[in-house]
């Protein structure tokens, strides 16, 4: 009878635990502990510091990643405690080593046995520790320190950290790409034994502008690392697309085609950027490929049709006749059509079409601005001034017309 009660109690406990999203250590200790693994690293050539992390809880990037370019970075997991980063940065500013920055904070932490912390300084020196209580959890809890990097984690399959370490050391690419390769490799060999739910990659550099900092997060997903890879593809795919456009403008058609091909493969699925891919193809004379991306956008999102007027220049393509219907265009639609023609360098077409529209009493301040700008590009400044002035007469707050008119008059 006593054994039956014990068995019954065990099944009752299991049923309770299975109803929670937390892991066993969290429930037994009533702490916010999550099985997590991360890699922290420094790229001395790019002057970048970065962290990639994954966990079995939501929004891991919210509390585990701390980076100050030019100073260092901290990854704080298990029972997360931000003061390791806050105080750590203060100590680094005081001139203390990364080891001192962490160990001195640890001395004041009564629950350091539940922490797992890694840090790196401005020169790539690293230090890490794994709280002693973590060894009682399921799976492996440890860290590996390498040149300019640290991998660490808890509740892991046996080969996770060694695989992450070797993958990072042997991989090529940007720091962000190498960090994600390491994280993905760790997942492939088992990752966290309790599963995964969120992941993040953050990279910051002393020479990076806001637009090339990396801050990618998947806060809740069955496949967070896979989705993180998609986000990174989008980030670098957009860069490839811009490189293709720049190369085309510079007359380097070979590089332009190579970068565009790379961009297309990396950006597939990002519906919002399809219009730029289509325009880039069209600018290189590949209208059929442009049509492909227009139709793809329409297939994936019905609201994408708002972009159709901008592709007025494709109206005679057999695959577009049922989509692009100029007879239904509003004035905003015509402005989009004219703007795109101008972006493609077809200024004479802009001039002809805009003048035809004005004759039909279809005009606006912005339409006159576009017409004036095309005359400016064609070096017909008298005509440009005429239509820019008309644009301002219709709307005195047309800043585009105002600035261009000032530019013409001061030159």
N, C-alpha and C positions, 0 to 999 in steps of 0.2 A: 504493500500500500504506500509505504514511504517512497519507494522507487518510482511508483506511478506519479506521485505528487511532484517528484523532482523532474521527471520527463515532461509532465504537463507544464511545469513552470518554464522549462527550457523552450518548449514550443510556443508558449505565450510570449516569452521574451523575443524569440525569433520573429513572431508575427508583428510585434511592436516595432522592432528594428527595421523590418522590411517596409514598413509604412513611412519611414523617414527618408529624406534625400541625403541626410548626413551619413558620414561613415562611423564605424564602431567607436574609435577613440573619441570622437566628438560627443557621442552619446554617453559614454562611460565617464568622461571627465567634465561634461557640461561646458566644453570650450569650443570655440569656432575653429576647429582643426580640420584641414582638408588635405588629402593626399595630392601632392604637387611636385612638379619637377621643372627646373629652370636652367638656363645657361646665361651667364653674364660675361661680356667680353669687351675688349678695346682694340680698335684698329688704329695703329700708330700712323699709318700712311694717310688715311682719311681723316684722322683726328676725330674719331667717332666712338661713342660708348653705347652699348646696346644690351638689351635683355629680351629673351624669349621665354615664355612660361606657359604651362598648361595645368589644369586642375580639374577635380571632380565637382566643383561648385561653380556658381555663376560669377560673372565679371571679375575674373582673376586679375586683369590689368588694372583694376581700380585700386588695389591695396598692396601689391607686391613689387611694383616697379618704381624706382626712384633714380633719376639721372640729372646731374648738373654738368653740362658740357664744360670741359676745361678743369673740372674738379674731381669728378668720379661718378660712381654709381653703386647702388645697393639693391640686392634682391632679398626680400624678406618673406619667407613662406612658413608652412606649418601653422603654428599659432601666430598670426601676423601681428607685428608691433612696429608701427611707423617710426617710433622714436629712434630705432637703430639707424634709420636714414637721416632723420632730422638732426639728431645729436652727432651722427657720424659726419655729416657735411660740416657742421660747426667745428668739429675737431680737425678735419682735414684743412679747413681754412686757418686754423691755429698752427698748422705746420706739422701736425702729428701724422704718423704712418697709418695706412689702412688697417693694419693689425691693431694698433692702439685705438683707432676710431671705433672699432667693433668691440674689442675686449673691455675697454673702459666703460662702454655703455652696458655691456653684459654684466659687469660687476654690480650695477645698480638695479638689475632686473631680477626680481625674485622668482620669475617663472621662465628663466632662460632655458631650462631643460625642455621646454615645449617649443623652442624656436629653432629655425634653420635660417641662417643668414650668410650671405656672401657679399663681398665688396671689392671694388677696384678703384685705384686712384688715378691721378692725371697721367701717370707714366705707365700704367698697366700692371702695377704691383697688385697682387690679389691676396685675399684671406677669406676663410669661411669656417663656420662651425656648425655641427649638428647636435641639437640638444639631446642629452643622455636618455630622456624618457622615450625618444622616438624609436629606440632599439626594441621596445616592447610591442610595437605595432606590427601588424602583418606586413610582409614584404620587406624590402631593403631600404634603409635610410642612411645616406652617406653623402660624401662630396668628393670630387676630383679636382685638384688645382693644376692648371697647365699654364703655359706661357701666355699671358694676357687674357686668360679666361678661367672660369670656374663653372663646373656642372654640379648640380646637387638636386636631391629630391628625397621623398619619403614614400613608403608603401609602394615600392617599385618592383618590377620584375628584375631578375638578377643582372641581366646584361644591359640594362638601360643606360646607366651612367658611362660605362666604358664605351658603349657604342656612340653615345652623344659626343664624348670626348674625341674619339678617333675621327668621327665624321667631320667635326668642326675643324680639326687640324688639317685634314686632307681635302677639304672642299675649297672651291673657288667661287668668286663672285663678290658682291658687296657684303658688308658686314651683316646687313639685314637678311640677305639671302642665305648666308652661311649659318646664321643663328636658326633660321627656320628649317634648314636642312638637318641641323643637329637635333632640333626638337622632333621633327618628323621621324628621323631615324630611331630616336628613343621610343617613340610610339610603336613603330613597326616591330621592335623586338619585345614588346609587351607593355611598355608604358606603365601607367598606374594600374595596379591590380583591381582597384575599385571602379575603374572607368574614367571617363573624362567628360567635361561639360563646357569648359570655356578655355580660351587661349589668347595670347597677346604677343606682339612683337613691337618694341619701342627702340628706336635708335635716334640719338641726338649727337650733333657735332658742332664744334666751335666755328666751323666755316659754313655750316648749313643754313640756308634760308628757310623760312617757314614751309615753303612748298616742297622742299626735299628732305624734311624731317620725316621719320617713319613713326607712325603711331596707329597701329592696326590692332583691332580688338574684335573678337567674336565672343559675346557675353553669354550666350546660351544656345547650345547646339549639340546634336548627337555626333557631329563630326567637326568639332571646332578647328582642329589643325588643318583639315582639308579646306575648310572655308577660309582660314587664315591665308593659305596658299593662294586661293582665288583672289583675295584682296591684294596680296602682294603682286600677283600677276597683273592686276588692274593698275596698280601704282607704276610698275615698271613698263607696262604696256603703253600707258599714256605718254611716258617719256619717249618710248620708241616711236610713237606716232608723231610727236613733236620733232624728233630727230629726222623722221622721213620728210616732214614738211620743210624743215630747214635745209636739208640736203637737196630737195627738189628746187627750192628757190636759189640755191647756190649753183645749180646746174650739174650736180653730181647724181645723175639718174640711177646709177648702179646702187649706190648707198641708199638712195631714197626707196628703191624697190625692196631692198633687203630689209630695211627697217620697217617698212609698211607690212611686209609679210610677217615679220616677227610680232608686230603690234596686233595684227588681226587675230593671230592665234592666241595671244595673251588677253585680249579684250572681249573675246566671245562670251556673251552673257551679260555684259554691261550695256544694257539697252540705251541708256542715256547718252552714250558716246558714239553710237552708230552713225549719227549725222556727220560727225567730224571725220569718221573713217570714210564715209561715202564721199564727202567733199574732197578729202585728200586723194582718193582714187580718181575722182573727176578731174582734179587739177593736173593729174599725171596723164590724162587722156584715156582713162579706163572707165568709161561710162557704164559698161555692163557690170563691172564690179561694184560701182556706186549703186546701181539699181538693186543688186543683190542685198546690200546692207540696208537700203531703204525698205525693201520688202521684208527683210528679217526683222526690222524694227516694228513694222506693222503687225507682223505675226506674233511677236512676243508681247506687245502692249498696244491695245486699241487706241489709247490716248496719244500714241506716237504720231497719229495722223496730223496733229497740230504742226508738225515739222514739214508737211508736204509742200506748202506754198514755196518754201525756200528752194525746193527742187524743181521749180518751174522750168529750169533749163533742160530738164529731162522729159518734158511734156510730150515730145515726139517719139520717144522710145516706145515700142509696141507693148512692153510690159507695164508702162506707166499711164497709158491713155485712160484707163478706168479709175485711176487714183488721183491724178492731177487734173483738176477741172477749173480752168481760169474763169469760166463764166460764173462761178460761185464765189470768187475771191472778194474778201472785204478789203478795205484800204490797208489794214494791218498786213493782210496776206500779200498785197502788192509790194508793200514795203519790205517784207521778208524776201520776196522774189528778186527785187532790185538789189537789196543788200547782198544777197548771195552771188548774183551776177558780178557785182563789183568785187567781192572777195576773190572771185575766180579771174579777175583782171579783165573782164569783158565790159569795159567802160563804154564803148560805142553802143553796145546793146542796151546798156542802162539808159543812155541818152535817148536813143530811139524809142524805147518802150515808155520811159517816163514822159516824154513829150506827147506820145500818143494818148497816154492816160489823162494828161492835163487837158488835152483837146476834148476828151469825153467827160470833163468836169470831175475826174477822179484824181484828187490831189490832197495833200496835207503838208504841214510844215516839214515833217521828216522826209517826205517824198521829194520836196524841193531841195532839201539839204543833200540828199543822195544824188540828185541831178547836178547840183552845184559842185559837189565833190568830184563827180566824174569829169566835169568840165575842167576842174582844177588838175586832176590827174592827166588830162589830155592837154594841159598847159594852155587852156583857153580861159585866162583869168577874168576877162571882161564878162564872159557868160557865167563863170563861176560866181562872180560878185552879184550878178543879176539874180540868180536863183537862191543864193544864200541870203540875200537881202529880203527876197520874197518869203523865204522860210521864217525869217525873224519877224516879218510883218504879220504872218499868220500866228506865230507863237514867239513872243519876245523872250521867252525863257528856254528857247532851243539852244542849249549850251554847245551842242556839237556845231551848229551853224555859226554861232557867235565866235567860237575859238578859231574855226577855219577862216572866217572872214577877217579876223584880227591878224592871223598869220599872213594872209595874202596882202593885206594893206601895209604891213610892216616890212615886207620883203621887197 
